Amino acid sequence: MRMILGRVTSINVRKVLWVADELDLPYEREDWGLPNRDPSVPEFLALNPNAQVPVLIEDDFVLWESTAIMRHLAGTHRQAGLLPEDARQRALVDQWLGWQGSDLSGVWGYAVMALVRKLPGYEDEAQIAASLKRWSTKLAILDKALEGRTYMVGDTFTLADISIGLASHRWFAVDRPMPEFANIRAHYERMKVRAAGAHHLGLTTP
Ligand SMILES: N[C@@H](CCC(=O)N[C@@H](CS)C(=O)NCC(=O)O)C(=O)O
């Protein structure tokens, strides 16, 4: 039995769902996370004391932290090549997974709440501008790294493309004139033509 706990509007949940779909793994999903279902109840805290999604349950094995779950699924189903065999290539995949999960998601917070999720309480234009500036500074690094490349690492699709593709989806969901990053745009379009990519980069899940 494989269960993935988390709402599909969470980027970190979608990282895991996309990996499972690329690998054609059967799973059930339970819709945890605010505002759908509060993860701070004892039943959920027993699985993840951080009260956060995603959580993976495989029989009696419980795992939280999206990157660990991605690596676990890809590492136990290596035939798809989502986690390269070569140690250096694998380290580069980890580099981008770590960078996306910490550096990149550390700067977009206010802008995403204001412009993508359009939540009340996020109307301060100065904070929106500051967040967009920090975000685009990071994306300039990504755009340069993608110059002349089809995928993030090596010549094949890996976990790094999933994490970066979902992050780019947020940038392109911002509804105002933004700096153009041609290499990121081209990579994002390539992600959207994959069956699983098209599913997880849809309009209903920014
Ligand atoms: N480092 C964690 C972060 C997880 C995280 O921030 N999850 C958010 C959703 S993206 C969450 O659970 N928020 C509370 C909620 O949805 O109720 C991971 O990568 O799994």
The ligand as a MOL file (V3000), in Angstrom:
LIG
                    3D

  0  0  0     0  0            999 V3000
M  V30 BEGIN CTAB
M  V30 COUNTS 20 19 0 0 0
M  V30 BEGIN ATOM
M  V30 1 N 10.5220 21.2280 3.5590 0
M  V30 2 C 9.1910 20.7030 3.4530 0
M  V30 3 C 8.2370 21.8680 3.3210 0
M  V30 4 C 6.8030 21.3790 3.2830 0
M  V30 5 C 5.8300 22.5420 3.2270 0
M  V30 6 O 6.2210 23.7330 3.3200 0
M  V30 7 N 4.5640 22.2090 3.0820 0
M  V30 8 C 3.5250 23.2220 3.0660 0
M  V30 9 C 2.7860 23.1990 1.7410 0
M  V30 10 S 3.8570 23.5660 0.3770 0
M  V30 11 C 2.5290 22.8960 4.1630 0
M  V30 12 O 2.4010 21.7610 4.5700 0
M  V30 13 N 1.8270 23.9190 4.6450 0
M  V30 14 C 0.8030 23.7190 5.6520 0
M  V30 15 C -0.5110 23.3080 5.0900 0
M  V30 16 O -0.6610 23.1150 3.8850 0
M  V30 17 O -1.4200 23.1590 5.9200 0
M  V30 18 C 9.0940 19.7690 2.2400 0
M  V30 19 O 9.7860 20.0250 1.2450 0
M  V30 20 O 8.3530 18.7640 2.2990 0
M  V30 END ATOM
M  V30 BEGIN BOND
M  V30 1 1 1 2
M  V30 2 1 2 3
M  V30 3 1 2 18
M  V30 4 1 3 4
M  V30 5 1 4 5
M  V30 6 2 5 6
M  V30 7 1 5 7
M  V30 8 1 7 8
M  V30 9 1 8 9
M  V30 10 1 8 11
M  V30 11 1 9 10
M  V30 12 2 11 12
M  V30 13 1 11 13
M  V30 14 1 13 14
M  V30 15 1 14 15
M  V30 16 2 15 16
M  V30 17 1 15 17
M  V30 18 2 18 19
M  V30 19 1 18 20
M  V30 END BOND
M  V30 END CTAB
M  END
